[in-house]
Amino acid sequence: MTANDPALAASWYEGLQHRESRRVAAMQINAEAVCEFQYIRLASNSFILVLRRALH
């Protein structure tokens, strides 16, 4: 195979697409985890405020 081989180019491009899709999937998973953490933190803070108001 040479650098001008269409099969080599196709294989390289396929590998590039696969790496990019894995990177995008990892970014999406990370964003979902951040959103879930923010939601849990918001819910916890709201619960703490409710408890403080109830106890005072």
All heavy atoms as TSV, in Angstrom:
chain	resi	resn	atom	element	x	y	z
A	1	MET	N	N	0.844	-1.181	0.000
A	1	MET	CA	C	0.000	0.000	0.000
A	1	MET	C	C	0.886	1.239	0.000
A	1	MET	O	O	1.899	1.272	0.677
A	1	MET	CB	C	-0.917	0.007	1.219
A	1	MET	CG	C	-2.097	-0.930	1.090
A	1	MET	SD	S	-3.437	-0.493	2.184
A	1	MET	CE	C	-3.001	-1.359	3.651
A	2	THR	N	N	0.429	2.245	-0.702
A	2	THR	CA	C	1.149	3.515	-0.744
A	2	THR	C	C	0.249	4.594	-0.169
A	2	THR	O	O	-0.924	4.359	0.124
A	2	THR	CB	C	1.525	3.878	-2.194
A	2	THR	OG1	O	0.328	4.136	-2.924
A	2	THR	CG2	C	2.303	2.767	-2.866
A	3	ALA	N	N	0.793	5.756	-0.040
A	3	ALA	CA	C	0.017	6.878	0.500
A	3	ALA	C	C	-1.158	7.232	-0.410
A	3	ALA	O	O	-2.136	7.828	0.041
A	3	ALA	CB	C	0.916	8.088	0.684
A	4	ASN	N	N	-1.074	6.845	-1.697
A	4	ASN	CA	C	-2.161	7.154	-2.621
A	4	ASN	C	C	-3.163	6.013	-2.753
A	4	ASN	O	O	-4.042	6.058	-3.590
A	4	ASN	CB	C	-1.582	7.469	-4.015
A	4	ASN	CG	C	-0.767	8.753	-3.980
A	4	ASN	OD1	O	-1.089	9.670	-3.237
A	4	ASN	ND2	N	0.286	8.801	-4.766
A	5	ASP	N	N	-3.048	5.008	-1.925
A	5	ASP	CA	C	-3.931	3.836	-1.982
A	5	ASP	C	C	-5.312	4.216	-1.439
A	5	ASP	O	O	-5.435	4.625	-0.279
A	5	ASP	CB	C	-3.320	2.716	-1.144
A	5	ASP	CG	C	-4.086	1.408	-1.258
A	5	ASP	OD1	O	-5.196	1.407	-1.817
A	5	ASP	OD2	O	-3.553	0.402	-0.775
A	6	PRO	N	N	-6.373	4.078	-2.229
A	6	PRO	CA	C	-7.718	4.433	-1.761
A	6	PRO	C	C	-8.162	3.617	-0.553
A	6	PRO	O	O	-8.843	4.143	0.331
A	6	PRO	CB	C	-8.613	4.134	-2.964
A	6	PRO	CG	C	-7.716	4.099	-4.148
A	6	PRO	CD	C	-6.368	3.678	-3.641
A	7	ALA	N	N	-7.764	2.348	-0.491
A	7	ALA	CA	C	-8.141	1.520	0.660
A	7	ALA	C	C	-7.487	2.041	1.939
A	7	ALA	O	O	-8.108	2.064	2.999
A	7	ALA	CB	C	-7.753	0.068	0.413
A	8	LEU	N	N	-6.241	2.452	1.829
A	8	LEU	CA	C	-5.536	3.008	2.977
A	8	LEU	C	C	-6.185	4.313	3.424
A	8	LEU	O	O	-6.409	4.539	4.620
A	8	LEU	CB	C	-4.064	3.230	2.638
A	8	LEU	CG	C	-3.188	3.806	3.750
A	8	LEU	CD1	C	-3.148	2.862	4.939
A	8	LEU	CD2	C	-1.794	4.070	3.233
A	9	ALA	N	N	-6.517	5.147	2.459
A	9	ALA	CA	C	-7.168	6.424	2.784
A	9	ALA	C	C	-8.526	6.189	3.431
A	9	ALA	O	O	-8.877	6.848	4.415
A	9	ALA	CB	C	-7.315	7.267	1.521
A	10	ALA	N	N	-9.288	5.236	2.894
A	10	ALA	CA	C	-10.608	4.935	3.463
A	10	ALA	C	C	-10.484	4.403	4.885
A	10	ALA	O	O	-11.257	4.774	5.772
A	10	ALA	CB	C	-11.335	3.933	2.577
A	11	SER	N	N	-9.498	3.541	5.097
A	11	SER	CA	C	-9.274	2.985	6.428
A	11	SER	C	C	-8.878	4.076	7.419
A	11	SER	O	O	-9.363	4.117	8.548
A	11	SER	CB	C	-8.189	1.918	6.354
A	11	SER	OG	O	-7.887	1.439	7.637
A	12	TRP	N	N	-8.007	4.954	6.988
A	12	TRP	CA	C	-7.573	6.061	7.851
A	12	TRP	C	C	-8.756	6.954	8.203
A	12	TRP	O	O	-8.955	7.328	9.356
A	12	TRP	CB	C	-6.489	6.874	7.140
A	12	TRP	CG	C	-6.076	8.094	7.906
A	12	TRP	CD1	C	-5.182	8.143	8.930
A	12	TRP	CD2	C	-6.568	9.420	7.739
A	12	TRP	NE1	N	-5.076	9.423	9.409
A	12	TRP	CE2	C	-5.928	10.230	8.697
A	12	TRP	CE3	C	-7.497	10.003	6.880
A	12	TRP	CZ2	C	-6.180	11.597	8.807
A	12	TRP	CZ3	C	-7.753	11.359	7.003
A	12	TRP	CH2	C	-7.094	12.131	7.955
A	13	TYR	N	N	-9.583	7.279	7.202
A	13	TYR	CA	C	-10.734	8.151	7.431
A	13	TYR	C	C	-11.747	7.483	8.357
A	13	TYR	O	O	-12.312	8.122	9.235
A	13	TYR	CB	C	-11.390	8.513	6.093
A	13	TYR	CG	C	-12.507	9.508	6.240
A	13	TYR	CD1	C	-12.243	10.832	6.585
A	13	TYR	CD2	C	-13.825	9.128	6.042
A	13	TYR	CE1	C	-13.260	11.752	6.736
A	13	TYR	CE2	C	-14.854	10.037	6.191
A	13	TYR	CZ	C	-14.568	11.350	6.535
A	13	TYR	OH	O	-15.581	12.251	6.691
A	14	GLU	N	N	-11.940	6.186	8.183
A	14	GLU	CA	C	-12.862	5.447	9.049
A	14	GLU	C	C	-12.370	5.479	10.495
A	14	GLU	O	O	-13.149	5.672	11.433
A	14	GLU	CB	C	-12.976	4.013	8.550
A	14	GLU	CG	C	-14.076	3.221	9.208
A	14	GLU	CD	C	-14.203	1.834	8.597
A	14	GLU	OE1	O	-14.271	1.738	7.364
A	14	GLU	OE2	O	-14.230	0.869	9.383
A	15	GLY	N	N	-11.066	5.290	10.676
A	15	GLY	CA	C	-10.503	5.362	12.018
A	15	GLY	C	C	-10.652	6.743	12.617
A	15	GLY	O	O	-10.954	6.897	13.811
A	16	LEU	N	N	-10.480	7.761	11.795
A	16	LEU	CA	C	-10.655	9.138	12.254
A	16	LEU	C	C	-12.092	9.389	12.691
A	16	LEU	O	O	-12.331	9.974	13.753
A	16	LEU	CB	C	-10.265	10.100	11.120
A	16	LEU	CG	C	-10.215	11.578	11.447
A	16	LEU	CD1	C	-9.097	11.862	12.437
A	16	LEU	CD2	C	-10.009	12.383	10.175
A	17	GLN	N	N	-13.041	8.903	11.903
A	17	GLN	CA	C	-14.455	9.068	12.257
A	17	GLN	C	C	-14.773	8.338	13.554
A	17	GLN	O	O	-15.518	8.849	14.391
A	17	GLN	CB	C	-15.350	8.532	11.133
A	17	GLN	CG	C	-15.448	9.429	9.936
A	17	GLN	CD	C	-16.402	8.845	8.906
A	17	GLN	OE1	O	-16.351	7.661	8.615
A	17	GLN	NE2	N	-17.249	9.678	8.371
A	18	HIS	N	N	-14.224	7.140	13.715
A	18	HIS	CA	C	-14.480	6.354	14.925
A	18	HIS	C	C	-13.939	7.072	16.161
A	18	HIS	O	O	-14.621	7.162	17.181
A	18	HIS	CB	C	-13.842	4.969	14.780
A	18	HIS	CG	C	-14.124	4.057	15.926
A	18	HIS	ND1	N	-15.389	3.601	16.211
A	18	HIS	CD2	C	-13.308	3.528	16.861
A	18	HIS	CE1	C	-15.334	2.828	17.285
A	18	HIS	NE2	N	-14.079	2.768	17.694
A	19	ARG	N	N	-12.723	7.596	16.058
A	19	ARG	CA	C	-12.139	8.340	17.190
A	19	ARG	C	C	-12.974	9.575	17.507
A	19	ARG	O	O	-13.199	9.904	18.674
A	19	ARG	CB	C	-10.699	8.735	16.887
A	19	ARG	CG	C	-9.714	7.599	17.029
A	19	ARG	CD	C	-8.279	8.072	16.985
A	19	ARG	NE	N	-7.917	8.743	15.743
A	19	ARG	CZ	C	-7.560	8.130	14.624
A	19	ARG	NH1	N	-7.521	6.814	14.593
A	19	ARG	NH2	N	-7.244	8.805	13.554
A	20	GLU	N	N	-13.430	10.267	16.465
A	20	GLU	CA	C	-14.233	11.478	16.685
A	20	GLU	C	C	-15.562	11.129	17.340
A	20	GLU	O	O	-16.001	11.818	18.252
A	20	GLU	CB	C	-14.458	12.202	15.351
A	20	GLU	CG	C	-15.248	13.481	15.462
A	20	GLU	CD	C	-14.559	14.585	16.255
A	20	GLU	OE1	O	-13.349	14.486	16.526
A	20	GLU	OE2	O	-15.251	15.565	16.600
A	21	SER	N	N	-16.193	10.041	16.902
A	21	SER	CA	C	-17.481	9.673	17.504
A	21	SER	C	C	-17.293	9.257	18.959
A	21	SER	O	O	-18.137	9.549	19.804
A	21	SER	CB	C	-18.173	8.576	16.699
A	21	SER	OG	O	-17.445	7.380	16.746
A	22	ARG	N	N	-16.163	8.592	19.272
A	22	ARG	CA	C	-15.888	8.246	20.679
A	22	ARG	C	C	-15.650	9.498	21.505
A	22	ARG	O	O	-16.100	9.596	22.650
A	22	ARG	CB	C	-14.670	7.328	20.768
A	22	ARG	CG	C	-14.953	5.908	20.380
A	22	ARG	CD	C	-13.875	4.941	20.831
A	22	ARG	NE	N	-12.577	5.542	20.982
A	22	ARG	CZ	C	-11.456	5.069	20.459
A	22	ARG	NH1	N	-11.482	3.985	19.736
A	22	ARG	NH2	N	-10.310	5.671	20.661
A	23	ARG	N	N	-14.954	10.476	20.922
A	23	ARG	CA	C	-14.683	11.729	21.638
A	23	ARG	C	C	-15.989	12.472	21.914
A	23	ARG	O	O	-16.224	12.953	23.031
A	23	ARG	CB	C	-13.740	12.604	20.810
A	23	ARG	CG	C	-13.282	13.866	21.519
A	23	ARG	CD	C	-12.371	14.694	20.635
A	23	ARG	NE	N	-13.097	15.338	19.564
A	23	ARG	CZ	C	-13.767	16.486	19.709
A	23	ARG	NH1	N	-13.788	17.109	20.862
A	23	ARG	NH2	N	-14.401	17.023	18.693
A	24	VAL	N	N	-16.859	12.534	20.910
A	24	VAL	CA	C	-18.149	13.209	21.082
A	24	VAL	C	C	-18.998	12.482	22.121
A	24	VAL	O	O	-19.630	13.114	22.975
A	24	VAL	CB	C	-18.891	13.329	19.732
A	24	VAL	CG1	C	-20.325	13.785	19.931
A	24	VAL	CG2	C	-18.151	14.288	18.808
A	25	ALA	N	N	-18.991	11.155	22.085
A	25	ALA	CA	C	-19.749	10.376	23.071
A	25	ALA	C	C	-19.220	10.634	24.479
A	25	ALA	O	O	-20.002	10.788	25.424
A	25	ALA	CB	C	-19.673	8.892	22.736
A	26	ALA	N	N	-17.903	10.703	24.626
A	26	ALA	CA	C	-17.319	10.975	25.946
A	26	ALA	C	C	-17.696	12.368	26.436
A	26	ALA	O	O	-17.993	12.556	27.615
A	26	ALA	CB	C	-15.798	10.832	25.882
A	27	MET	N	N	-17.705	13.335	25.517
A	27	MET	CA	C	-18.099	14.695	25.901
A	27	MET	C	C	-19.566	14.719	26.324
A	27	MET	O	O	-19.927	15.410	27.285
A	27	MET	CB	C	-17.872	15.665	24.737
A	27	MET	CG	C	-16.409	15.947	24.472
A	27	MET	SD	S	-16.102	16.886	22.964
A	27	MET	CE	C	-17.232	18.237	23.084
A	28	GLN	N	N	-20.411	13.967	25.633
A	28	GLN	CA	C	-21.829	13.926	25.977
A	28	GLN	C	C	-22.042	13.282	27.343
A	28	GLN	O	O	-22.808	13.785	28.164
A	28	GLN	CB	C	-22.599	13.153	24.915
A	28	GLN	CG	C	-24.092	13.097	25.178
A	28	GLN	CD	C	-24.848	12.354	24.095
A	28	GLN	OE1	O	-24.273	11.928	23.112
A	28	GLN	NE2	N	-26.130	12.201	24.298
A	29	ILE	N	N	-21.333	12.188	27.604
A	29	ILE	CA	C	-21.435	11.524	28.901
A	29	ILE	C	C	-20.972	12.471	30.008
A	29	ILE	O	O	-21.605	12.571	31.061
A	29	ILE	CB	C	-20.615	10.216	28.905
A	29	ILE	CG1	C	-21.297	9.185	28.015
A	29	ILE	CG2	C	-20.411	9.682	30.309
A	29	ILE	CD1	C	-20.448	7.969	27.712
A	30	ASN	N	N	-19.888	13.197	29.766
A	30	ASN	CA	C	-19.385	14.140	30.756
A	30	ASN	C	C	-20.395	15.253	31.004
A	30	ASN	O	O	-20.648	15.623	32.155
A	30	ASN	CB	C	-18.053	14.730	30.278
A	30	ASN	CG	C	-17.400	15.578	31.332
A	30	ASN	OD1	O	-17.293	15.169	32.487
A	30	ASN	ND2	N	-16.971	16.768	30.959
A	31	ALA	N	N	-21.001	15.775	29.935
A	31	ALA	CA	C	-21.994	16.845	30.087
A	31	ALA	C	C	-23.207	16.344	30.867
A	31	ALA	O	O	-23.736	17.055	31.726
A	31	ALA	CB	C	-22.418	17.366	28.715
A	32	GLU	N	N	-23.627	15.109	30.591
A	32	GLU	CA	C	-24.765	14.546	31.322
A	32	GLU	C	C	-24.430	14.372	32.798
A	32	GLU	O	O	-25.254	14.645	33.667
A	32	GLU	CB	C	-25.164	13.211	30.710
A	32	GLU	CG	C	-25.815	13.351	29.348
A	32	GLU	CD	C	-26.018	12.022	28.638
A	32	GLU	OE1	O	-25.666	10.964	29.198
A	32	GLU	OE2	O	-26.530	12.060	27.500
A	33	ALA	N	N	-23.202	13.956	33.092
A	33	ALA	CA	C	-22.788	13.787	34.490
A	33	ALA	C	C	-22.755	15.127	35.209
A	33	ALA	O	O	-23.176	15.231	36.366
A	33	ALA	CB	C	-21.418	13.112	34.550
A	34	VAL	N	N	-22.265	16.159	34.524
A	34	VAL	CA	C	-22.233	17.496	35.123
A	34	VAL	C	C	-23.652	17.974	35.400
A	34	VAL	O	O	-23.941	18.503	36.480
A	34	VAL	CB	C	-21.474	18.488	34.214
A	34	VAL	CG1	C	-21.681	19.921	34.676
A	34	VAL	CG2	C	-19.995	18.148	34.186
A	35	CYS	N	N	-24.558	17.776	34.449
A	35	CYS	CA	C	-25.956	18.190	34.640
A	35	CYS	C	C	-26.591	17.450	35.808
A	35	CYS	O	O	-27.292	18.046	36.618
A	35	CYS	CB	C	-26.765	17.936	33.372
A	35	CYS	SG	S	-26.382	19.092	32.041
A	36	GLU	N	N	-26.324	16.143	35.888
A	36	GLU	CA	C	-26.882	15.354	36.979
A	36	GLU	C	C	-26.327	15.834	38.317
A	36	GLU	O	O	-27.071	15.974	39.294
A	36	GLU	CB	C	-26.560	13.878	36.770
A	36	GLU	CG	C	-27.227	12.969	37.776
A	36	GLU	CD	C	-27.022	11.499	37.470
A	36	GLU	OE1	O	-26.650	11.172	36.334
A	36	GLU	OE2	O	-27.233	10.698	38.378
A	37	PHE	N	N	-25.025	16.118	38.375
A	37	PHE	CA	C	-24.425	16.613	39.609
A	37	PHE	C	C	-25.036	17.956	39.999
A	37	PHE	O	O	-25.365	18.184	41.162
A	37	PHE	CB	C	-22.913	16.746	39.437
A	37	PHE	CG	C	-22.245	17.401	40.608
A	37	PHE	CD1	C	-22.050	16.698	41.781
A	37	PHE	CD2	C	-21.833	18.726	40.542
A	37	PHE	CE1	C	-21.443	17.295	42.872
A	37	PHE	CE2	C	-21.233	19.332	41.637
A	37	PHE	CZ	C	-21.035	18.617	42.794
A	38	GLN	N	N	-25.199	18.853	39.010
A	38	GLN	CA	C	-25.780	20.165	39.296
A	38	GLN	C	C	-27.203	20.013	39.816
A	38	GLN	O	O	-27.629	20.711	40.728
A	38	GLN	CB	C	-25.772	21.054	38.040
A	38	GLN	CG	C	-24.392	21.409	37.550
A	38	GLN	CD	C	-23.684	22.428	38.427
A	38	GLN	OE1	O	-24.114	22.750	39.518
A	38	GLN	NE2	N	-22.574	22.925	37.947
A	39	TYR	N	N	-27.984	19.088	39.221
A	39	TYR	CA	C	-29.355	18.861	39.657
A	39	TYR	C	C	-29.377	18.339	41.094
A	39	TYR	O	O	-30.154	18.804	41.919
A	39	TYR	CB	C	-30.056	17.864	38.724
A	39	TYR	CG	C	-31.423	17.490	39.199
A	39	TYR	CD1	C	-32.493	18.361	39.012
A	39	TYR	CD2	C	-31.653	16.292	39.865
A	39	TYR	CE1	C	-33.763	18.035	39.471
A	39	TYR	CE2	C	-32.915	15.959	40.327
A	39	TYR	CZ	C	-33.959	16.840	40.120
A	39	TYR	OH	O	-35.209	16.518	40.590
A	40	ILE	N	N	-28.495	17.380	41.394
A	40	ILE	CA	C	-28.435	16.824	42.756
A	40	ILE	C	C	-28.041	17.912	43.747
A	40	ILE	O	O	-28.616	18.025	44.824
A	40	ILE	CB	C	-27.450	15.633	42.811
A	40	ILE	CG1	C	-28.026	14.454	42.028
A	40	ILE	CG2	C	-27.125	15.239	44.241
A	40	ILE	CD1	C	-27.050	13.331	41.788
A	41	ARG	N	N	-27.065	18.745	43.354
A	41	ARG	CA	C	-26.635	19.829	44.243
A	41	ARG	C	C	-27.764	20.823	44.468
A	41	ARG	O	O	-27.998	21.257	45.598
A	41	ARG	CB	C	-25.412	20.528	43.649
A	41	ARG	CG	C	-24.734	21.456	44.633
A	41	ARG	CD	C	-23.476	22.014	44.071
A	41	ARG	NE	N	-23.823	22.998	43.053
A	41	ARG	CZ	C	-22.957	23.778	42.442
A	41	ARG	NH1	N	-21.683	23.648	42.702
A	41	ARG	NH2	N	-23.336	24.653	41.568
A	42	LEU	N	N	-28.478	21.167	43.403
A	42	LEU	CA	C	-29.608	22.093	43.522
A	42	LEU	C	C	-30.696	21.501	44.408
A	42	LEU	O	O	-31.237	22.177	45.287
A	42	LEU	CB	C	-30.165	22.410	42.132
A	42	LEU	CG	C	-31.374	23.337	42.075
A	42	LEU	CD1	C	-31.012	24.718	42.601
A	42	LEU	CD2	C	-31.892	23.435	40.655
A	43	ALA	N	N	-31.012	20.226	44.199
A	43	ALA	CA	C	-32.034	19.565	45.010
A	43	ALA	C	C	-31.601	19.510	46.471
A	43	ALA	O	O	-32.413	19.746	47.378
A	43	ALA	CB	C	-32.302	18.162	44.469
A	44	SER	N	N	-30.320	19.220	46.714
A	44	SER	CA	C	-29.813	19.159	48.090
A	44	SER	C	C	-29.897	20.532	48.749
A	44	SER	O	O	-30.315	20.649	49.904
A	44	SER	CB	C	-28.366	18.678	48.109
A	44	SER	OG	O	-28.279	17.376	47.613
A	45	ASN	N	N	-29.498	21.567	48.020
A	45	ASN	CA	C	-29.560	22.923	48.577
A	45	ASN	C	C	-30.993	23.321	48.870
A	45	ASN	O	O	-31.275	23.952	49.894
A	45	ASN	CB	C	-28.913	23.929	47.620
A	45	ASN	CG	C	-27.404	23.796	47.586
A	45	ASN	OD1	O	-26.811	23.204	48.476
A	45	ASN	ND2	N	-26.789	24.327	46.557
A	46	SER	N	N	-31.919	22.966	47.996
A	46	SER	CA	C	-33.331	23.282	48.216
A	46	SER	C	C	-33.849	22.561	49.450
A	46	SER	O	O	-34.573	23.130	50.260
A	46	SER	CB	C	-34.167	22.882	46.994
A	46	SER	OG	O	-33.776	23.631	45.880
A	47	PHE	N	N	-33.458	21.302	49.611
A	47	PHE	CA	C	-33.879	20.521	50.767
A	47	PHE	C	C	-33.330	21.131	52.054
A	47	PHE	O	O	-34.030	21.233	53.060
A	47	PHE	CB	C	-33.415	19.073	50.618
A	47	PHE	CG	C	-33.851	18.176	51.734
A	47	PHE	CD1	C	-35.188	17.857	51.902
A	47	PHE	CD2	C	-32.927	17.656	52.625
A	47	PHE	CE1	C	-35.597	17.030	52.935
A	47	PHE	CE2	C	-33.322	16.842	53.655
A	47	PHE	CZ	C	-34.660	16.520	53.821
A	48	ILE	N	N	-32.081	21.572	52.023
A	48	ILE	CA	C	-31.468	22.199	53.202
A	48	ILE	C	C	-32.213	23.482	53.561
A	48	ILE	O	O	-32.482	23.750	54.735
A	48	ILE	CB	C	-29.969	22.460	52.955
A	48	ILE	CG1	C	-29.216	21.131	52.924
A	48	ILE	CG2	C	-29.380	23.389	54.002
A	48	ILE	CD1	C	-27.794	21.226	52.422
A	49	LEU	N	N	-32.574	24.271	52.539
A	49	LEU	CA	C	-33.323	25.502	52.816
A	49	LEU	C	C	-34.684	25.191	53.429
A	49	LEU	O	O	-35.127	25.883	54.357
A	49	LEU	CB	C	-33.496	26.321	51.528
A	49	LEU	CG	C	-32.236	26.987	50.997
A	49	LEU	CD1	C	-32.520	27.653	49.662
A	49	LEU	CD2	C	-31.707	28.003	51.991
A	50	VAL	N	N	-35.345	24.180	52.935
A	50	VAL	CA	C	-36.648	23.774	53.497
A	50	VAL	C	C	-36.479	23.348	54.951
A	50	VAL	O	O	-37.274	23.730	55.822
A	50	VAL	CB	C	-37.274	22.642	52.659
A	50	VAL	CG1	C	-38.461	22.025	53.373
A	50	VAL	CG2	C	-37.688	23.168	51.296
A	51	LEU	N	N	-35.433	22.567	55.253
A	51	LEU	CA	C	-35.194	22.151	56.628
A	51	LEU	C	C	-34.901	23.333	57.529
A	51	LEU	O	O	-35.406	23.411	58.661
A	51	LEU	CB	C	-34.014	21.170	56.676
A	51	LEU	CG	C	-34.298	19.733	56.274
A	51	LEU	CD1	C	-33.016	18.908	56.345
A	51	LEU	CD2	C	-35.356	19.121	57.182
A	52	ARG	N	N	-34.090	24.271	57.053
A	52	ARG	CA	C	-33.763	25.447	57.870
A	52	ARG	C	C	-35.018	26.243	58.201
A	52	ARG	O	O	-35.188	26.708	59.327
A	52	ARG	CB	C	-32.768	26.349	57.126
A	52	ARG	CG	C	-31.367	25.817	57.145
A	52	ARG	CD	C	-30.432	26.759	56.452
A	52	ARG	NE	N	-29.071	26.261	56.460
A	52	ARG	CZ	C	-28.095	26.734	55.720
A	52	ARG	NH1	N	-28.325	27.748	54.896
A	52	ARG	NH2	N	-26.899	26.214	55.798
A	53	ARG	N	N	-35.861	26.423	57.177
A	53	ARG	CA	C	-37.115	27.182	57.432
A	53	ARG	C	C	-38.020	26.425	58.403
A	53	ARG	O	O	-38.680	27.035	59.236
A	53	ARG	CB	C	-37.847	27.416	56.120
A	53	ARG	CG	C	-37.140	28.435	55.255
A	53	ARG	CD	C	-37.910	28.724	53.997
A	53	ARG	NE	N	-37.121	29.622	53.137
A	53	ARG	CZ	C	-37.139	29.594	51.829
A	53	ARG	NH1	N	-37.891	28.728	51.193
A	53	ARG	NH2	N	-36.397	30.427	51.142
A	54	ALA	N	N	-38.054	25.108	58.287
A	54	ALA	CA	C	-38.915	24.316	59.168
A	54	ALA	C	C	-38.404	24.331	60.613
A	54	ALA	O	O	-39.205	24.286	61.543
A	54	ALA	CB	C	-38.990	22.880	58.639
A	55	LEU	N	N	-37.083	24.389	60.781
A	55	LEU	CA	C	-36.521	24.315	62.121
A	55	LEU	C	C	-36.454	25.667	62.825
A	55	LEU	O	O	-36.213	25.706	64.030
A	55	LEU	CB	C	-35.122	23.690	62.051
A	55	LEU	CG	C	-35.090	22.225	61.596
A	55	LEU	CD1	C	-33.652	21.738	61.450
A	55	LEU	CD2	C	-35.867	21.330	62.550
A	56	HIS	N	N	-36.637	26.742	62.076
A	56	HIS	CA	C	-36.554	28.058	62.723
A	56	HIS	C	C	-37.907	28.653	62.956
A	56	HIS	O	O	-38.865	28.483	62.408
A	56	HIS	CB	C	-35.700	29.012	61.872
A	56	HIS	CG	C	-34.258	28.691	61.991
A	56	HIS	ND1	N	-33.531	28.096	60.986
A	56	HIS	CD2	C	-33.370	28.848	63.017
A	56	HIS	CE1	C	-32.283	27.931	61.348
A	56	HIS	NE2	N	-32.158	28.357	62.572
